[in-house]
Amino acid sequence: MAQFNIFEGSRRVALLIKVLWVAAVLFIAYSQSPSVSITFATMHPTGPFEISDSDCEVGSDGIEYKTLSLPDGRSIFGTLCFKSMWFESTQKRLVPYKTGEGGTVWGNDRYSNDVMNYQRARAEGFVFTPARREAAEKEWSKTRTKNIQNTFLFVVGGWIVLSIIQFGIGWIVRGFMGIPRGKDRRAQPVDQQAST
């Protein structure tokens, strides 16, 4: 009657767990679209939106959010930043929202009705220009590449951690059972026969 080899069975179970780990990580990475965010900033009520590497200053700049669609169902999370400027008359940083005669710029607090209506109107009229679309495509590709690199690290890291756990459990069990490393069973004593 064949004996059950617990170590062979555990090796197969460990391999199955590792394969399932790799499959799960790859499935999640492939099925999720990267979350991409781009900041577009404007400095003036009549100024265009430019792609910005810096975030809006919380507390002084005005902010609107907009989801922008790319081909193939992809999307970009756009942050429209309305940069504040210093107004000598109030000695405060305010969001410029309109221009008057002679190029006078009007500003107000970012939570004022004037500013919020201005921001909403600019956000509704925001469209993808070819330059903005190209920048969004590049940012999406860059984020996708970074996600793939992270996926590879998760796969390799998980495989290593599972292998260390497998080795540790095997080392402990072999130690308690008195089984030498690299063997699945204790060595059987050989009966010595007396020579005649």
Rosetta constraint file for C-alpha pairs under 8 A:
AtomPair CA 5 CA 9 HARMONIC 6.31 0.50
AtomPair CA 5 CA 184 HARMONIC 7.16 0.50
AtomPair CA 6 CA 10 HARMONIC 6.05 0.50
AtomPair CA 6 CA 184 HARMONIC 7.98 0.50
AtomPair CA 7 CA 11 HARMONIC 6.12 0.50
AtomPair CA 7 CA 170 HARMONIC 7.75 0.50
AtomPair CA 7 CA 184 HARMONIC 6.11 0.50
AtomPair CA 8 CA 12 HARMONIC 6.41 0.50
AtomPair CA 8 CA 184 HARMONIC 7.79 0.50
AtomPair CA 9 CA 13 HARMONIC 6.30 0.50
AtomPair CA 10 CA 14 HARMONIC 6.02 0.50
AtomPair CA 11 CA 15 HARMONIC 6.14 0.50
AtomPair CA 12 CA 16 HARMONIC 6.17 0.50
AtomPair CA 13 CA 17 HARMONIC 6.24 0.50
AtomPair CA 14 CA 18 HARMONIC 6.24 0.50
AtomPair CA 14 CA 162 HARMONIC 7.69 0.50
AtomPair CA 14 CA 166 HARMONIC 6.88 0.50
AtomPair CA 15 CA 19 HARMONIC 6.18 0.50
AtomPair CA 16 CA 20 HARMONIC 6.13 0.50
AtomPair CA 17 CA 21 HARMONIC 6.10 0.50
AtomPair CA 18 CA 22 HARMONIC 6.32 0.50
AtomPair CA 18 CA 158 HARMONIC 7.86 0.50
AtomPair CA 18 CA 159 HARMONIC 6.04 0.50
AtomPair CA 18 CA 162 HARMONIC 6.92 0.50
AtomPair CA 19 CA 23 HARMONIC 6.17 0.50
AtomPair CA 20 CA 24 HARMONIC 6.00 0.50
AtomPair CA 21 CA 25 HARMONIC 6.23 0.50
AtomPair CA 21 CA 155 HARMONIC 7.44 0.50
AtomPair CA 21 CA 158 HARMONIC 7.37 0.50
AtomPair CA 21 CA 159 HARMONIC 7.81 0.50
AtomPair CA 22 CA 26 HARMONIC 6.13 0.50
AtomPair CA 22 CA 155 HARMONIC 5.64 0.50
AtomPair CA 22 CA 159 HARMONIC 7.87 0.50
AtomPair CA 23 CA 27 HARMONIC 6.01 0.50
AtomPair CA 24 CA 28 HARMONIC 6.18 0.50
AtomPair CA 25 CA 29 HARMONIC 6.11 0.50
AtomPair CA 25 CA 151 HARMONIC 6.88 0.50
AtomPair CA 25 CA 154 HARMONIC 7.43 0.50
AtomPair CA 25 CA 155 HARMONIC 6.75 0.50
AtomPair CA 26 CA 30 HARMONIC 6.01 0.50
AtomPair CA 26 CA 151 HARMONIC 7.09 0.50
AtomPair CA 27 CA 31 HARMONIC 5.98 0.50
AtomPair CA 28 CA 32 HARMONIC 6.15 0.50
AtomPair CA 29 CA 147 HARMONIC 7.44 0.50
AtomPair CA 29 CA 148 HARMONIC 7.33 0.50
AtomPair CA 29 CA 151 HARMONIC 6.60 0.50
AtomPair CA 33 CA 74 HARMONIC 7.40 0.50
AtomPair CA 33 CA 144 HARMONIC 7.94 0.50
AtomPair CA 34 CA 140 HARMONIC 7.15 0.50
AtomPair CA 34 CA 143 HARMONIC 6.39 0.50
AtomPair CA 34 CA 144 HARMONIC 5.82 0.50
AtomPair CA 34 CA 147 HARMONIC 7.32 0.50
AtomPair CA 35 CA 76 HARMONIC 7.32 0.50
AtomPair CA 35 CA 77 HARMONIC 7.57 0.50
AtomPair CA 35 CA 143 HARMONIC 7.72 0.50
AtomPair CA 36 CA 75 HARMONIC 7.70 0.50
AtomPair CA 36 CA 76 HARMONIC 5.34 0.50
AtomPair CA 36 CA 77 HARMONIC 5.96 0.50
AtomPair CA 36 CA 139 HARMONIC 7.04 0.50
AtomPair CA 36 CA 140 HARMONIC 5.98 0.50
AtomPair CA 36 CA 143 HARMONIC 6.79 0.50
AtomPair CA 37 CA 76 HARMONIC 5.87 0.50
AtomPair CA 37 CA 77 HARMONIC 4.56 0.50
AtomPair CA 37 CA 78 HARMONIC 5.68 0.50
AtomPair CA 37 CA 79 HARMONIC 7.21 0.50
AtomPair CA 38 CA 51 HARMONIC 7.34 0.50
AtomPair CA 38 CA 52 HARMONIC 7.74 0.50
AtomPair CA 38 CA 76 HARMONIC 7.24 0.50
AtomPair CA 38 CA 77 HARMONIC 6.46 0.50
AtomPair CA 38 CA 78 HARMONIC 5.13 0.50
AtomPair CA 38 CA 79 HARMONIC 6.17 0.50
AtomPair CA 38 CA 136 HARMONIC 7.29 0.50
AtomPair CA 38 CA 139 HARMONIC 7.86 0.50
AtomPair CA 39 CA 51 HARMONIC 5.98 0.50
AtomPair CA 39 CA 52 HARMONIC 5.46 0.50
AtomPair CA 39 CA 53 HARMONIC 7.06 0.50
AtomPair CA 39 CA 54 HARMONIC 7.56 0.50
AtomPair CA 39 CA 55 HARMONIC 6.76 0.50
AtomPair CA 39 CA 78 HARMONIC 5.93 0.50
AtomPair CA 39 CA 79 HARMONIC 4.64 0.50
AtomPair CA 39 CA 80 HARMONIC 6.00 0.50
AtomPair CA 39 CA 81 HARMONIC 6.80 0.50
AtomPair CA 40 CA 49 HARMONIC 5.54 0.50
AtomPair CA 40 CA 50 HARMONIC 5.25 0.50
AtomPair CA 40 CA 51 HARMONIC 4.48 0.50
AtomPair CA 40 CA 52 HARMONIC 5.55 0.50
AtomPair CA 40 CA 78 HARMONIC 7.14 0.50
AtomPair CA 40 CA 79 HARMONIC 6.10 0.50
AtomPair CA 40 CA 80 HARMONIC 4.97 0.50
AtomPair CA 40 CA 81 HARMONIC 5.95 0.50
AtomPair CA 41 CA 49 HARMONIC 5.10 0.50
AtomPair CA 41 CA 50 HARMONIC 5.31 0.50
AtomPair CA 41 CA 51 HARMONIC 6.30 0.50
AtomPair CA 41 CA 52 HARMONIC 5.97 0.50
AtomPair CA 41 CA 80 HARMONIC 5.87 0.50
AtomPair CA 41 CA 81 HARMONIC 4.46 0.50
AtomPair CA 41 CA 82 HARMONIC 5.88 0.50
AtomPair CA 41 CA 83 HARMONIC 6.68 0.50
AtomPair CA 42 CA 47 HARMONIC 6.01 0.50
AtomPair CA 42 CA 48 HARMONIC 5.88 0.50
AtomPair CA 42 CA 49 HARMONIC 4.64 0.50
AtomPair CA 42 CA 50 HARMONIC 6.37 0.50
AtomPair CA 42 CA 80 HARMONIC 7.93 0.50
AtomPair CA 42 CA 81 HARMONIC 6.37 0.50
AtomPair CA 42 CA 82 HARMONIC 5.30 0.50
AtomPair CA 42 CA 83 HARMONIC 6.06 0.50
AtomPair CA 43 CA 47 HARMONIC 6.30 0.50
AtomPair CA 43 CA 82 HARMONIC 6.38 0.50
AtomPair CA 43 CA 83 HARMONIC 5.10 0.50
AtomPair CA 43 CA 84 HARMONIC 7.25 0.50
AtomPair CA 43 CA 85 HARMONIC 7.96 0.50
AtomPair CA 44 CA 48 HARMONIC 7.86 0.50
AtomPair CA 44 CA 82 HARMONIC 7.91 0.50
AtomPair CA 44 CA 83 HARMONIC 7.71 0.50
AtomPair CA 44 CA 96 HARMONIC 6.32 0.50
AtomPair CA 44 CA 97 HARMONIC 7.60 0.50
AtomPair CA 45 CA 96 HARMONIC 6.11 0.50
AtomPair CA 45 CA 97 HARMONIC 5.23 0.50
AtomPair CA 45 CA 98 HARMONIC 5.41 0.50
AtomPair CA 45 CA 99 HARMONIC 6.91 0.50
AtomPair CA 46 CA 98 HARMONIC 7.79 0.50
AtomPair CA 46 CA 99 HARMONIC 7.93 0.50
AtomPair CA 49 CA 80 HARMONIC 7.94 0.50
AtomPair CA 51 CA 132 HARMONIC 7.47 0.50
AtomPair CA 55 CA 81 HARMONIC 7.96 0.50
AtomPair CA 56 CA 61 HARMONIC 5.97 0.50
AtomPair CA 56 CA 62 HARMONIC 7.73 0.50
AtomPair CA 56 CA 63 HARMONIC 7.33 0.50
AtomPair CA 56 CA 81 HARMONIC 5.82 0.50
AtomPair CA 56 CA 82 HARMONIC 7.91 0.50
AtomPair CA 56 CA 83 HARMONIC 7.30 0.50
AtomPair CA 57 CA 61 HARMONIC 5.37 0.50
AtomPair CA 60 CA 83 HARMONIC 7.86 0.50
AtomPair CA 60 CA 84 HARMONIC 6.06 0.50
AtomPair CA 60 CA 93 HARMONIC 6.51 0.50
AtomPair CA 60 CA 94 HARMONIC 6.74 0.50
AtomPair CA 60 CA 95 HARMONIC 7.40 0.50
AtomPair CA 60 CA 109 HARMONIC 7.85 0.50
AtomPair CA 60 CA 110 HARMONIC 6.86 0.50
AtomPair CA 61 CA 81 HARMONIC 6.72 0.50
AtomPair CA 61 CA 82 HARMONIC 5.65 0.50
AtomPair CA 61 CA 83 HARMONIC 4.93 0.50
AtomPair CA 61 CA 84 HARMONIC 4.97 0.50
AtomPair CA 61 CA 94 HARMONIC 7.72 0.50
AtomPair CA 61 CA 95 HARMONIC 6.39 0.50
AtomPair CA 61 CA 110 HARMONIC 6.78 0.50
AtomPair CA 62 CA 81 HARMONIC 5.88 0.50
AtomPair CA 62 CA 82 HARMONIC 4.72 0.50
AtomPair CA 62 CA 83 HARMONIC 6.54 0.50
AtomPair CA 62 CA 84 HARMONIC 7.26 0.50
AtomPair CA 62 CA 95 HARMONIC 6.54 0.50
AtomPair CA 62 CA 110 HARMONIC 5.35 0.50
AtomPair CA 62 CA 115 HARMONIC 7.95 0.50
AtomPair CA 62 CA 119 HARMONIC 7.55 0.50
AtomPair CA 63 CA 79 HARMONIC 6.87 0.50
AtomPair CA 63 CA 80 HARMONIC 5.70 0.50
AtomPair CA 63 CA 81 HARMONIC 4.87 0.50
AtomPair CA 63 CA 82 HARMONIC 6.10 0.50
AtomPair CA 63 CA 119 HARMONIC 7.69 0.50
AtomPair CA 64 CA 79 HARMONIC 6.07 0.50
AtomPair CA 64 CA 80 HARMONIC 5.05 0.50
AtomPair CA 64 CA 81 HARMONIC 6.70 0.50
AtomPair CA 64 CA 119 HARMONIC 6.81 0.50
AtomPair CA 64 CA 120 HARMONIC 7.28 0.50
AtomPair CA 64 CA 123 HARMONIC 6.74 0.50
AtomPair CA 65 CA 77 HARMONIC 7.41 0.50
AtomPair CA 65 CA 78 HARMONIC 5.77 0.50
AtomPair CA 65 CA 79 HARMONIC 4.78 0.50
AtomPair CA 65 CA 80 HARMONIC 5.91 0.50
AtomPair CA 65 CA 123 HARMONIC 7.79 0.50
AtomPair CA 66 CA 77 HARMONIC 6.24 0.50
AtomPair CA 66 CA 78 HARMONIC 5.00 0.50
AtomPair CA 66 CA 79 HARMONIC 6.46 0.50
AtomPair CA 66 CA 80 HARMONIC 7.41 0.50
AtomPair CA 66 CA 123 HARMONIC 7.26 0.50
AtomPair CA 67 CA 75 HARMONIC 6.68 0.50
AtomPair CA 67 CA 76 HARMONIC 5.80 0.50
AtomPair CA 67 CA 77 HARMONIC 4.78 0.50
AtomPair CA 67 CA 78 HARMONIC 5.73 0.50
AtomPair CA 68 CA 75 HARMONIC 5.57 0.50
AtomPair CA 68 CA 76 HARMONIC 5.05 0.50
AtomPair CA 68 CA 77 HARMONIC 6.31 0.50
AtomPair CA 68 CA 78 HARMONIC 6.56 0.50
AtomPair CA 68 CA 128 HARMONIC 7.89 0.50
AtomPair CA 69 CA 73 HARMONIC 6.95 0.50
AtomPair CA 69 CA 74 HARMONIC 6.09 0.50
AtomPair CA 69 CA 75 HARMONIC 4.45 0.50
AtomPair CA 69 CA 76 HARMONIC 6.33 0.50
AtomPair CA 70 CA 74 HARMONIC 4.99 0.50
AtomPair CA 70 CA 75 HARMONIC 5.38 0.50
AtomPair CA 70 CA 76 HARMONIC 7.32 0.50
AtomPair CA 70 CA 133 HARMONIC 7.82 0.50
AtomPair CA 70 CA 137 HARMONIC 7.88 0.50
AtomPair CA 76 CA 136 HARMONIC 7.11 0.50
AtomPair CA 76 CA 140 HARMONIC 7.72 0.50
AtomPair CA 80 CA 123 HARMONIC 7.24 0.50
AtomPair CA 82 CA 95 HARMONIC 6.74 0.50
AtomPair CA 82 CA 119 HARMONIC 7.57 0.50
AtomPair CA 83 CA 95 HARMONIC 6.38 0.50
AtomPair CA 83 CA 96 HARMONIC 7.91 0.50
AtomPair CA 84 CA 93 HARMONIC 5.79 0.50
AtomPair CA 84 CA 94 HARMONIC 5.05 0.50
AtomPair CA 84 CA 95 HARMONIC 4.23 0.50
AtomPair CA 84 CA 96 HARMONIC 6.49 0.50
AtomPair CA 85 CA 93 HARMONIC 5.12 0.50
AtomPair CA 85 CA 94 HARMONIC 5.61 0.50
AtomPair CA 85 CA 95 HARMONIC 6.32 0.50
AtomPair CA 85 CA 96 HARMONIC 7.01 0.50
AtomPair CA 86 CA 91 HARMONIC 7.00 0.50
AtomPair CA 86 CA 92 HARMONIC 5.79 0.50
AtomPair CA 86 CA 93 HARMONIC 4.38 0.50
AtomPair CA 86 CA 94 HARMONIC 6.45 0.50
AtomPair CA 87 CA 91 HARMONIC 5.69 0.50
AtomPair CA 87 CA 92 HARMONIC 5.73 0.50
AtomPair CA 87 CA 93 HARMONIC 6.11 0.50
AtomPair CA 87 CA 94 HARMONIC 6.83 0.50
AtomPair CA 87 CA 107 HARMONIC 7.74 0.50
AtomPair CA 88 CA 92 HARMONIC 7.20 0.50
AtomPair CA 94 CA 107 HARMONIC 5.30 0.50
AtomPair CA 94 CA 108 HARMONIC 5.06 0.50
AtomPair CA 94 CA 109 HARMONIC 5.38 0.50
AtomPair CA 94 CA 110 HARMONIC 6.93 0.50
AtomPair CA 95 CA 107 HARMONIC 5.11 0.50
AtomPair CA 95 CA 108 HARMONIC 5.54 0.50
AtomPair CA 95 CA 109 HARMONIC 6.23 0.50
AtomPair CA 95 CA 110 HARMONIC 5.89 0.50
AtomPair CA 95 CA 115 HARMONIC 6.91 0.50
AtomPair CA 96 CA 105 HARMONIC 6.40 0.50
AtomPair CA 96 CA 106 HARMONIC 5.50 0.50
AtomPair CA 96 CA 107 HARMONIC 3.98 0.50
AtomPair CA 96 CA 108 HARMONIC 6.62 0.50
AtomPair CA 96 CA 115 HARMONIC 7.61 0.50
AtomPair CA 97 CA 105 HARMONIC 7.56 0.50
AtomPair CA 97 CA 106 HARMONIC 5.97 0.50
AtomPair CA 97 CA 107 HARMONIC 5.61 0.50
AtomPair CA 97 CA 108 HARMONIC 7.40 0.50
AtomPair CA 97 CA 114 HARMONIC 7.12 0.50
AtomPair CA 97 CA 115 HARMONIC 5.66 0.50
AtomPair CA 97 CA 118 HARMONIC 6.01 0.50
AtomPair CA 97 CA 119 HARMONIC 7.89 0.50
AtomPair CA 98 CA 105 HARMONIC 5.94 0.50
AtomPair CA 98 CA 106 HARMONIC 5.28 0.50
AtomPair CA 98 CA 107 HARMONIC 7.24 0.50
AtomPair CA 99 CA 103 HARMONIC 5.82 0.50
AtomPair CA 99 CA 104 HARMONIC 5.33 0.50
AtomPair CA 99 CA 105 HARMONIC 4.41 0.50
AtomPair CA 99 CA 106 HARMONIC 5.85 0.50
AtomPair CA 100 CA 104 HARMONIC 4.79 0.50
AtomPair CA 100 CA 105 HARMONIC 6.18 0.50
AtomPair CA 100 CA 106 HARMONIC 7.23 0.50
AtomPair CA 107 CA 115 HARMONIC 7.77 0.50
AtomPair CA 108 CA 112 HARMONIC 6.53 0.50
AtomPair CA 108 CA 114 HARMONIC 7.32 0.50
AtomPair CA 108 CA 115 HARMONIC 6.45 0.50
AtomPair CA 109 CA 115 HARMONIC 7.07 0.50
AtomPair CA 110 CA 115 HARMONIC 5.75 0.50
AtomPair CA 110 CA 116 HARMONIC 6.82 0.50
AtomPair CA 111 CA 115 HARMONIC 6.75 0.50
AtomPair CA 111 CA 116 HARMONIC 6.32 0.50
AtomPair CA 112 CA 116 HARMONIC 6.17 0.50
AtomPair CA 113 CA 117 HARMONIC 5.92 0.50
AtomPair CA 114 CA 118 HARMONIC 6.19 0.50
AtomPair CA 115 CA 119 HARMONIC 6.05 0.50
AtomPair CA 116 CA 120 HARMONIC 6.08 0.50
AtomPair CA 117 CA 121 HARMONIC 6.19 0.50
AtomPair CA 118 CA 122 HARMONIC 6.26 0.50
AtomPair CA 119 CA 123 HARMONIC 6.05 0.50
AtomPair CA 120 CA 124 HARMONIC 6.17 0.50
AtomPair CA 121 CA 125 HARMONIC 6.37 0.50
AtomPair CA 122 CA 126 HARMONIC 6.17 0.50
AtomPair CA 128 CA 132 HARMONIC 5.60 0.50
AtomPair CA 128 CA 133 HARMONIC 5.69 0.50
AtomPair CA 129 CA 133 HARMONIC 6.09 0.50
AtomPair CA 130 CA 134 HARMONIC 6.08 0.50
AtomPair CA 131 CA 135 HARMONIC 6.23 0.50
AtomPair CA 132 CA 136 HARMONIC 6.10 0.50
AtomPair CA 133 CA 137 HARMONIC 6.11 0.50
AtomPair CA 134 CA 138 HARMONIC 6.27 0.50
AtomPair CA 135 CA 139 HARMONIC 6.16 0.50
AtomPair CA 136 CA 140 HARMONIC 6.03 0.50
AtomPair CA 137 CA 141 HARMONIC 6.17 0.50
AtomPair CA 138 CA 142 HARMONIC 6.06 0.50
AtomPair CA 139 CA 143 HARMONIC 6.13 0.50
AtomPair CA 140 CA 144 HARMONIC 6.11 0.50
AtomPair CA 141 CA 145 HARMONIC 6.16 0.50
AtomPair CA 142 CA 146 HARMONIC 6.29 0.50
AtomPair CA 143 CA 147 HARMONIC 6.16 0.50
AtomPair CA 144 CA 148 HARMONIC 6.30 0.50
AtomPair CA 145 CA 149 HARMONIC 6.33 0.50
AtomPair CA 146 CA 150 HARMONIC 6.23 0.50
AtomPair CA 147 CA 151 HARMONIC 6.09 0.50
AtomPair CA 148 CA 152 HARMONIC 6.30 0.50
AtomPair CA 149 CA 153 HARMONIC 6.40 0.50
AtomPair CA 150 CA 154 HARMONIC 6.18 0.50
AtomPair CA 151 CA 155 HARMONIC 6.16 0.50
AtomPair CA 152 CA 156 HARMONIC 6.17 0.50
AtomPair CA 153 CA 157 HARMONIC 5.72 0.50
AtomPair CA 154 CA 158 HARMONIC 5.78 0.50
AtomPair CA 155 CA 159 HARMONIC 6.12 0.50
AtomPair CA 156 CA 160 HARMONIC 6.19 0.50
AtomPair CA 157 CA 161 HARMONIC 6.18 0.50
AtomPair CA 158 CA 162 HARMONIC 6.09 0.50
AtomPair CA 159 CA 163 HARMONIC 6.12 0.50
AtomPair CA 160 CA 164 HARMONIC 6.18 0.50
AtomPair CA 161 CA 165 HARMONIC 6.26 0.50
AtomPair CA 162 CA 166 HARMONIC 6.09 0.50
AtomPair CA 163 CA 167 HARMONIC 6.10 0.50
AtomPair CA 164 CA 168 HARMONIC 6.06 0.50
AtomPair CA 165 CA 169 HARMONIC 6.15 0.50
AtomPair CA 166 CA 170 HARMONIC 6.18 0.50
AtomPair CA 167 CA 171 HARMONIC 6.04 0.50
AtomPair CA 168 CA 172 HARMONIC 6.24 0.50
AtomPair CA 169 CA 173 HARMONIC 6.15 0.50
AtomPair CA 170 CA 174 HARMONIC 5.95 0.50
AtomPair CA 171 CA 175 HARMONIC 6.09 0.50
AtomPair CA 171 CA 181 HARMONIC 7.65 0.50
AtomPair CA 172 CA 176 HARMONIC 6.37 0.50
AtomPair CA 173 CA 177 HARMONIC 6.13 0.50
AtomPair CA 174 CA 178 HARMONIC 5.72 0.50
AtomPair CA 174 CA 179 HARMONIC 4.85 0.50
AtomPair CA 174 CA 180 HARMONIC 6.78 0.50
AtomPair CA 174 CA 181 HARMONIC 7.18 0.50
AtomPair CA 175 CA 179 HARMONIC 6.51 0.50
AtomPair CA 175 CA 180 HARMONIC 7.90 0.50
AtomPair CA 178 CA 186 HARMONIC 6.69 0.50
AtomPair CA 179 CA 183 HARMONIC 6.58 0.50
AtomPair CA 179 CA 184 HARMONIC 6.85 0.50
AtomPair CA 179 CA 185 HARMONIC 5.81 0.50
AtomPair CA 179 CA 186 HARMONIC 4.85 0.50
AtomPair CA 179 CA 187 HARMONIC 7.80 0.50
AtomPair CA 180 CA 184 HARMONIC 7.89 0.50
AtomPair CA 180 CA 185 HARMONIC 7.84 0.50
AtomPair CA 180 CA 186 HARMONIC 6.97 0.50
